[in-house]
C-alpha cells in the first residue's frame, strides 16, 4: 500500500492545524512559549494573520479543499523565512524558527500530495542525478571516479552543510550542551561511529566499482547487479553509511540539529529517492533484482 497519498497529505495538514491551534492557545497563556517562539514579536499582530492563514487554512486543506493548500503552504514558507531571519539577526525566537522550518518541509510535501496525488522527483532527476549506467571515464575507471565522488559528497554533507547548522543552532539559542562526562562519551561514540560508517561506505563503493563497474552517482550506476561485499547483508549500505556519518558528526559537534538533519535525510531518501532507484534496478536487472530484494532487507542487515 503506498505511503505517500492524498490521504497522507490531508492527514499532515490536519496535524498541522491541530498543532497550530494548540500553540496559539499556549502563546498568550505561557510566557516561556511566547518568548521562545515569537521573541520580540507582538502575539496579537502575528495571530491576526497566522490563525486564519496557517491554522484555518491547514484545517480546510485537511478537508480536501485544494484552494486552501495554496494559502497554507505559501504562508508557511513566508513565515519560515521571516522567523529564520529574525532568529539569526536577534538571537531570539529560535524555537519558532526551528518549528517553522520543519513545518515548511512538511507543508511542501503535503501540498504536492494533496494537489498532485504523489511526490515525483522525475523533473529533478536530470544531469548527474539521472539514473543511468556509467559511461565514459566513470565506466573505464570506476574506482578513481568513485573516490572523487565520495570526497565531494562527504565534504558537502559532512562539513559544508553541518557547519552552518551548528552555528545557527548556537545563534538561535536552541543548542543542548551535554554535561561532562556525557559530552566526552558522546564525542567518543561519534568518533567510533564515524570511523565505522566511513569504512562501510568505502567498502561499499569499492565493491560497486570493482564488480558493478559503476559509481554511487545515479548518472554512473553499475552495469552489473552488485550482491557481494556489504551488499550481501543490506541492500543500501551506502545510504546506511551516510546516515551513520551524519549522526556521528552531530555527536562530535554535540548538535541535535545535525542529527535531526541526518535522520530527516534518511526519511526523505527512503520515501522519495529509494523507490525511483529500485524501479530503475528492477527494469534493468529484472528477476535477479527481484530475488535479491526478497532475500536482503533495505535497512536492517540480515545475519546470515
N, C-alpha and C positions, 0 to 999 in steps of 0.2 A: 504494500500500500504506500503510495507516495507520501512523503512527509510534508513537502512544501506545496500546498494547495491554496486555493482561495479561502477555504475554511481556516487554514493556519494563519493567513494574513488577517482575517477578521478577528480571530482569537487574540492575535497580538494587539490589535487596536483596542479591543475590549479591555485587555490587561493594562494597556497604557492609559486608557480613560479612567480606570479604577485607581491606578497608582497616582495619576494627576489629581484626582478628586481627594484622595487621602492626604496628599501633600498639601493641597490648598486648605485642608482643614487644620493641618499641623502648623502651617506658616504663621497664622495670626495668634495661635494659642501657645506655641513653644518657641521661645526666643532663640534657643540653640539651633533649631531647624531653620528659622528665618535668617539668622546670621551666617550659617554655614552654606546656605544655598542661594541667598539673594544678596548678601553683603550690604552695600550702601543703597541698594535699590529700594524704592518705595513699594511695599507689597500691594497696596491698593491700586496704584497705577499699572503695575505689572499684571495684577489679577484681572483688571477690566478687559485686557486683551487676551491673556492666556487662558482664562476659563472658557470662553466661547471658541477660541481658535485652536486650542490644544485639547482640552478635556471634552467639550461637547462635540467638536469635530471628530475626535477619535471615536467617541461613542457612536456617532452616526455612521462612520466608516465601518465600525464593527457590525452594524445592522445591514451592511451591504450597500449603502448609499455611496456610489462611486465618486460623486462630485465632492463629498466631504473629504475624500482622500487628498484631493487637490488643495485643500485648505490645511489639513492637519500636517501632512508631510512637509510642505514648504515652510510653514510656520515653525515647525520643529527645527528645521535646518537653520532658519534665520535666528531663532533664539539661541541655538547652539553656538553659532558664530559670535553672537553678542556676548554670551557668557564666557566663551574662551578668551575673547579679547579683554573683557572686564577682569577676569581672574588673573590673566597674565600681567596686565598693567598694574593692578592694585594689590594682588596677592590675597584678595578676598573672594568669597563665594566659590571656592574651589570645588566643593562637593556639588554645587549646582552645575559647574562646567562638566564634571565627570558624568553626572546623571544625564545631562543633555547630549553628550557625545554618544553614550550608549543608546539613548532614545532615538537619535538621528539614524544610527546604524539599523536599529530595528524598524524604524518608520520607513526607510528607503526599501528594505527588503519586503516588508509587509505591503507597501504600496504597489510594488511590482506584482506581488501575488494577487492582490485584490483586483488590480486593473488588467493584468495580462493572464493571470492564472498560473504563472510559473516565473521562475527566475532563470533567464537564459544568459549564458556567457558567450554565445556564438559570435556576437558582434565584437567582443573584446578579445577573442582567441585568434588573433592575427599576428603576423610577423613572428617574433621569437616565441610567442605564446600559442601558436597554431600547432595542433597535433599532426606530426608527420615524421616519417623515418629520417634518420640522419643522412646527410649528403654532403658532398664537398669535403672540407677539412675535417668536419666532425665525424664523417664516415671513414675517412682514410686514417685519421689519427685521433680516435675517440678518447684515449686516456689523457693526452695533453689538453684537449678541448674540455674534458670533464673537470680536470683540475682548475682550469681557468674559470669555468662557470661556478665551481664551488667557492673559489676565492671571492668572486663578485657577489654571490648570494650571501655568503657568510658575512662579508663586510657590510652589506646593505642591511640585512635583517638582524644581525647580532651587534652591530656597532652604530651605524648611521641612524637607524630608527630608534633603538633603545636609549641612546644618549639624550636626545631632546625629551623623550618620555620621562626619563628620570629627572631631568631639570624641571619640567613642568610639574611633576609630582611634588617636588620640593617647593617650587614657586607658588603653587596653588594651596599649599598647606595641607595636603592630603596624604603625606607620607606617614609610614608607620615604622619607626626605627625599633628594632628588637633590642631588648636589654641583653647585656652580657650575662652568661656565656652563650645565650641563644643566637646572638648575632654572629659570633665566630663559628658556631655549629652550622648555621645556615650557609655561611660562605664556604665552609669546608664541603658541605653536601653539594653546593653549586659547583665547586671545582671538580669534584669526583664525577658529577653528572655531566658536566661539560666535556670532560675527557672521554667518558664512556659514549656519549651521544656523538661526539666528533669521530671517534673510532668507528662507530656503527655507520655513520654517514660516508666515511672514506671507504670502508669495506664494501658498502652497497654500491657506491659509484664505480669503484674499481671492477666489481663483478659485472655491472651493467656495461662498462666499456669493453671489458675483455671478452665476455661471452655474447652479449647482445649487440656489440658493435654500434653503440649509441651513447648518448649522454643523458643526464637528468632533465635537460631543457626540453619542453614539449616539441619544439621545432626540430629537434635532433634525437628523436626517440630511437630505441634499439630496433634492429632489424629482426631479431630473434626474441622469442619469449624467454625471459630470464627466470629460472626457478632454482638457481644454485645460490650458494653463499647465504647471506641473510634472508634472501627471498624464499628460502626453504621454510622459514619459520613464520614470516609475516609478509603480507603482500606489499606493504608500503613502508619498507624500512627507512627510506629517505625522509618520508614525512615524519615518522616516529623520531628519527634523529633530529630533525629540525625543531620539532616541538620540544624535545628534551633540551636542546641547546638554548632555546628561548627561555625556558623555565630556569635553566642554570644561570643564565645572565641575570635574570631577575633576582635569584638568590644571592649571587655575588654582589649585586648592587643594592640588595635589600629593598627592592622595588616591587610592590604588589601590582602596580600598573603594568610593568613589563611582563610579569607572569600572566596577568589578565590578557595582555596583548597576544602572548603566545597561545593561550588557550582559545581566545577568540579566533585566531588564525587557524587553529585546528578545526574548530567548528565550521568555519567558512569553507575550508578546504574539503572537509568531509561532505558537506551539503551541496557545494557548488562545483568544485573542481573534480573531485573523485568520480562522480557519475559520468562526466564528459570523458575523462581519461579511460574509464572502464568500458565505455561504449566504443572508443577507438580501439582498444585492445581486443575486444570481442569481435569487431569487424575484421581485424587483421589476422587474428590467431584462432578464431572460431572455437571448435570443440576442445582444443588443447587449453585455451584460456578458461573455458567453462569448467573443465576438470580441475584445473589449478585453483580457480576461485572457490570451488566446492570443498577443496581439501585444506586450503590455507586461509586463515582469517585476515581481516583488513588491519586491525589494530592489536589484537591480543595474540602474542606468539603461541604457536602450538608447541607442545612439549616434546613431541617426537617427530 
